[in-house]
């Protein structure tokens, strides 16, 4: 197939592109910055990226704002209106399949049952990321219902591994700066999926006839305590931890820290929304993906963290910051 990937320079898109090319597919894409096989463009605006999509059989839409620190207007512009523009461009380009990358957060960050399945209703909760991921799904599913293009929606869990900003790079950076805190005493449930397993699931969703018109949750199929998951990064850094607190305390600390950083013109993912997310108690079922796609994750947490540690070491992200030089030492 000829495949076009939006957000092609991103962490997930790069892994999916490599997986598709290994199967012999031709892959092109677009991102904010141009690179080999990738045209520069912004999905919220018309541009050369629309013409570059011409002749594609399949469009995989990964471009999105993924943040708890961006307001509704900024997220709506990309995650909803931008998604609509990508769907329109895909139809215009003659593509017959469209895979939309959503998130398990469409179930909301709170109030979903343990082992939640894809037929459980989505739930807006006032968080811009949650609400725009739900609205983005509606955009693509409407196009499918209208018969404009065959659509599949994929809801990844907490994607970690080499290159993952939210669940690998950022936590390591925060731990190094002594700014990482877990709510719920570290007992909140994390639903990891290693990047290679997610890429395999996405390709299966994109190429299986049984996937058209369907929504799939893709995780490793289990949940672990946040304290256990992030404890791996503390071990890699030679630190004791994680630092934990009751959820109300963690939310209050994060809110104060977020306000302080905002007042200085910065932006941080350490905020009340992130704390509530890390206090989840439920997991996500992958039974449907197993049944219809033959999806079977193969990288467990031990192996995934070993691979991640090797990558972090190679990137220099596990090096301890130099100690301040004292006046005595200088003499």
Secondary structure, 3 states (H helix, E strand, C coil): CEEEEECCCCHHHHHHHHHHHHCCCEEEEEECCCECCEEECCCCCCCHHHHHCCCCCEEEECCCCCCCCCCHHHHHHHHHHHHHHHHHHHHHHCCCEEEEECCHHHHCCCCCCCCECCCCCCCCCCCHHHHHHHHHHHHHHHHHHCCCCEEEEEEECEEECCCCHHHHHHHHHHHHCCCCCECHHHCCEECEEEHHHHHHHHHHHHHCHHHCCCEEEECCCCCEEHHHHHHHHHHHHCCCCCCECCHHHHHHHHHHHHHHHHHCCCCCCCCHHHHHHCCCCCCECCHHHHHHHCCCCCCCHHHHHHHHHHHHHHCCCCCCCCCCCCHHHHC
